Amino acid sequence: VPLAADPPAATDPAAGLELAELLDAVRAGLVELPPRQAEAFWLSAVEGWPHDRIAAHLGTTAGSVRVLLHRARTALAAALPAYRSSP
C-alpha cells in the first residue's frame, strides 16, 4: 500500500496537525489489516478510486471491493476509537 502521501497543508496549523495525526493513525491501522483490505481502503479513501477501478487493479469484482472496504472500515473504526464520530 503506498503510504508516502502527506496531508495537504492546512491554513490552520492546528487543523493541519490534527489531520497529520489522523493520517498517521490510519497508516498504523492499515498495517494491521490484511493486505487486500488495506490496499482497497487506501485506493478508495485516499486516492479516490472508484470501486470498478479498484476491482480491475486487484483482479476481482466491484462487489468484492465493497466487502473489502466494509471490513477495512469496520476494523479501522475499532482500532481508532478516538477518531470515531459520536452519534
C-alpha positions as CSV (number, residue, x, y, z in Angstrom):
1,V,0.0,0.0,0.0
2,P,1.5,3.3,-1.0
3,L,1.9,5.3,2.2
4,A,4.0,8.1,1.0
5,A,1.2,10.7,0.6
6,D,1.2,13.5,3.2
7,P,-1.8,15.5,4.2
8,P,-2.4,18.8,2.4
9,A,-1.1,21.9,4.0
10,A,-3.8,23.5,6.1
11,T,-4.3,27.2,6.6
12,D,-4.9,26.5,10.3
13,P,-1.7,24.9,11.8
14,A,-3.8,23.1,14.5
15,A,-6.1,21.6,11.8
16,G,-3.0,20.6,9.8
17,L,-1.5,18.9,12.9
18,E,-4.8,17.0,13.6
19,L,-5.0,15.9,10.0
20,A,-1.4,14.6,10.1
21,E,-2.1,12.8,13.4
22,L,-5.2,11.2,11.9
23,L,-3.3,10.1,8.8
24,D,-0.6,8.6,10.9
25,A,-3.2,6.7,13.0
26,V,-4.8,5.4,9.8
27,R,-1.5,4.3,8.4
28,A,-0.8,2.4,11.6
29,G,-4.2,0.8,11.5
30,L,-3.8,-0.2,7.8
31,V,-0.6,-2.2,8.7
32,E,-2.8,-4.4,10.9
33,L,-5.3,-5.2,8.1
34,P,-5.0,-8.0,5.5
35,P,-3.1,-6.5,2.5
36,R,-6.0,-6.5,0.1
37,Q,-8.3,-4.7,2.6
38,A,-5.6,-2.1,3.3
39,E,-4.9,-1.6,-0.4
40,A,-8.6,-1.3,-1.3
41,F,-9.2,1.2,1.6
42,W,-6.2,3.3,0.6
43,L,-7.2,3.4,-3.1
44,S,-10.8,4.3,-2.2
45,A,-10.4,6.7,0.7
46,V,-7.1,8.4,-0.1
47,E,-6.6,8.1,-3.8
48,G,-10.3,8.4,-4.6
49,W,-10.5,5.4,-7.0
50,P,-14.0,4.1,-7.9
51,H,-14.9,0.6,-7.0
52,D,-14.7,-0.7,-10.6
53,R,-11.1,0.7,-11.0
54,I,-10.0,-0.9,-7.7
55,A,-11.6,-4.2,-8.8
56,A,-9.7,-4.2,-12.0
57,H,-6.5,-3.3,-10.2
58,L,-7.0,-6.2,-7.7
59,G,-8.3,-8.6,-10.2
60,T,-11.7,-9.0,-8.6
61,T,-15.3,-7.7,-8.8
62,A,-16.7,-4.4,-7.6
63,G,-18.9,-6.4,-5.2
64,S,-15.8,-8.0,-3.6
65,V,-14.2,-4.5,-3.3
66,R,-17.3,-3.3,-1.4
67,V,-16.9,-6.2,1.0
68,L,-13.1,-5.5,1.4
69,L,-13.9,-1.8,2.1
70,H,-16.7,-2.7,4.6
71,R,-14.3,-5.0,6.5
72,A,-11.5,-2.4,6.4
73,R,-13.7,0.4,7.7
74,T,-15.1,-1.8,10.5
75,A,-11.6,-2.8,11.6
76,L,-10.2,0.7,11.4
77,A,-13.2,2.1,13.4
78,A,-12.5,-0.5,16.1
79,A,-8.8,0.3,16.1
80,L,-9.1,4.0,16.1
81,P,-12.0,4.8,18.6
82,A,-10.6,8.3,19.3
83,Y,-11.4,9.4,15.8
84,R,-14.9,7.9,15.6
85,S,-17.7,10.5,15.5
86,S,-20.2,10.2,18.2
87,P,-23.9,9.5,17.3
